[in-house]
């Protein structure tokens, strides 16, 4: 799972979970922890991505 930080809006997305992962100003990470360490406390989760991830994980 790849995590994508939109550097303009400081929003953390998960690749493939919403249409906003294809933004031009982005930085990719291999884990959520790496992204949080890079962005410190100034980033927020994309509601759509994390809701879809939680739905998928609850099905398993």
Backbone torsions as a table, in degrees:
resi	resn	phi	psi	omega
1	UNK	NA	127.2	177.7
2	UNK	-102.1	140.5	177.8
3	UNK	-109.8	136.5	-176.1
4	UNK	-123.4	125.0	178.3
5	UNK	-101.1	118.4	173.1
6	UNK	-77.4	112.1	-173.4
7	UNK	-73.2	-20.1	177.0
8	UNK	-76.8	-51.1	-177.1
9	UNK	-91.3	-8.6	-177.9
10	UNK	56.3	42.6	178.6
11	UNK	-110.1	134.5	-179.7
12	UNK	-94.6	123.0	-179.9
13	UNK	-114.7	161.5	174.1
14	UNK	-114.1	127.8	-175.6
15	UNK	-56.8	126.2	176.7
16	UNK	91.1	-1.8	-176.9
17	UNK	-101.9	-12.0	173.6
18	UNK	-158.5	168.9	-175.6
19	UNK	-77.9	-11.3	-176.3
20	UNK	-84.3	1.9	179.4
21	UNK	-75.5	-9.0	-178.3
22	UNK	-100.6	33.3	179.5
23	UNK	-73.4	160.5	-177.2
24	UNK	-81.6	-33.8	-179.2
25	UNK	-98.2	87.4	-173.3
26	UNK	-138.7	156.6	175.1
27	UNK	-134.6	129.7	-175.4
28	UNK	-99.2	145.1	178.7
29	UNK	-135.9	153.5	178.7
30	UNK	-85.5	-19.1	179.5
31	UNK	-142.3	159.3	178.6
32	UNK	-66.3	-35.5	179.3
33	UNK	-63.0	-40.3	177.7
34	UNK	-62.3	-43.0	-179.5
35	UNK	-64.6	-42.7	179.6
36	UNK	-66.3	-37.2	178.2
37	UNK	-65.7	-38.4	179.3
38	UNK	-69.4	-45.7	-175.7
39	UNK	-87.0	-7.9	-176.9
40	UNK	56.8	-136.0	-176.1
41	UNK	-92.1	1.4	-173.1
42	UNK	-90.5	13.0	-179.2
43	UNK	-112.8	153.4	177.8
44	UNK	-124.1	156.5	179.0
45	UNK	-83.2	143.2	171.2
46	UNK	-72.3	122.3	-177.5
47	UNK	-60.4	-41.5	-178.2
48	UNK	-65.2	-48.2	-178.2
49	UNK	-61.3	-48.5	-174.6
50	UNK	-73.9	-29.9	174.6
51	UNK	-66.8	-44.7	178.6
52	UNK	-65.7	-37.6	177.2
53	UNK	-64.2	-43.5	-179.8
54	UNK	-64.6	-38.1	176.6
55	UNK	-62.6	-44.6	-178.8
56	UNK	-64.9	-41.5	-178.9
57	UNK	-69.7	-31.4	-179.6
58	UNK	-73.9	-23.2	178.2
59	UNK	-72.6	-26.7	-175.1
60	UNK	-79.5	NA	NA
